[in-house]
Amino acid sequence: MKILIALLFVLSVPAWAGDTEVVLVIHDHRFEPAEIRVPSGQKIKLLVHNQDSTPEEFESHELNREKLIAPGKKAVIFVGPLKAGRYPFYGEFHETTARGTLIAE
């Protein structure tokens, strides 16, 4: 029975387990790096760490994503698979400085 349970667990591992992971940091109300290059046609796991003392909201109309990230906290945002192209994103609370682009190639 334990073998069957273990096998069911292995078979239920999400498909994103092997997808591309990208670390994105919010520091001084800016995204670092501001430009991210990823392979097209793959799901992307964005690991966003807000190192600021204020909240920020990751926003992208092109990626159809919006996520509030509390100060000092981390969030995971899944996107894709993406067609080749440029996908801008910004921090809704600091739009003038918190800007970036995800480039799928």
Secondary structure, DSSP 8 states (H G I E B T S, - for coil): -HHHHHHHHHHTS-GGGGSEEEEEEEETTEEESSEEEE-TTS-EEEEEEE-SSS-EEEEETTTTEEEEE-TT-EEEEEE----SEEEEEEEGGGTTT-EEEEEE-
